[in-house]
């Protein structure tokens, strides 16, 4: 169908068609790159936040593990309820 349109069209119309197709392809590629960048940035941010929370929890749980204090260890775990990204935690 594109070939039929190209055969009957004038040079000006052919140039306009080529520009529109080129712009469409560029927009599609740039939109895909933008979505990929957003996905990677979100994933990196999530990994960074979870790593920070894990480091904080590991520092807070040193004493309860050393002295077998279940109450304090439970309090440390309950503090993780504020984070919606953490579904389970075990000491």
C-alpha positions in Angstrom: 0.0 0.0 0.0 2.9 2.4 0.8 4.4 1.6 -2.5 1.1 2.5 -4.3 0.9 5.8 -2.4 4.6 6.5 -3.2 4.1 5.8 -6.9 1.2 8.3 -7.3 2.5 11.0 -5.0 4.4 14.1 -6.0 7.9 14.7 -4.9 6.7 17.2 -2.2 4.3 14.6 -0.8 7.0 11.9 -0.9 9.3 14.1 1.1 6.6 14.9 3.6 5.9 11.1 4.0 9.6 10.3 4.4 9.8 13.0 7.1 6.7 11.8 8.9 8.0 8.2 8.9 11.4 9.2 10.1 10.0 11.4 12.9 7.6 8.6 14.0 10.5 6.1 14.2 12.6 8.6 16.2 9.8 9.3 18.6 9.2 5.6 19.1 12.9 5.0 19.8 13.3 8.0 22.2 10.1 7.1 24.0 11.4 3.5 24.5 14.7 4.8 25.7 13.0 7.1 28.2 10.8 4.3 29.6 13.9 2.1 29.9 15.8 4.8 31.8 12.8 5.3 34.1 12.7 1.6 34.8 16.4 1.3 35.5 16.4 4.4 37.7 13.4 3.1 39.8 15.1 -0.3 40.2 18.4 1.3 41.3 16.6 3.6 43.8 14.7 0.6 45.2 17.9 -1.5 45.6 19.6 1.5 47.3 16.8 2.0 49.8 16.6 -1.7 50.7 20.3 -1.9 51.1 20.4 1.1 53.4 17.5 -0.4 55.5 19.3 -3.7 55.7 22.5 -2.0 56.8 20.6 -0.1 59.5 18.8 -3.2 60.7 22.0 -5.2 60.8 23.6 -2.5 63.0 20.6 -2.4 65.3 20.3 -6.1 65.7 23.9 -6.8 66.9 23.1 -6.4 70.6 19.9 -8.4 70.6 21.6 -11.3 68.8 24.6 -11.1 71.1 22.5 -11.1 74.3 19.6 -13.2 73.0 17.1 -10.4 73.6 14.0 -11.4 71.7 12.0 -8.4 72.8 14.4 -5.8 71.4 14.9 -7.9 68.2 11.1 -7.9 67.8 11.0 -4.1 68.2 13.7 -3.8 65.5 11.6 -6.0 63.1 8.4 -4.1 63.8 10.1 -0.9 62.8 10.3 -2.3 59.3 6.5 -2.2 59.0 6.8 1.4 57.9 8.4 0.3 54.7 5.9 -1.1 52.2 8.6 -2.7 50.1 9.6 -5.2 52.8 7.1 -8.0 53.0 9.1 -10.4 55.3 12.0 -10.1 57.7 13.6 -12.7 60.0 16.4 -12.4 62.5 
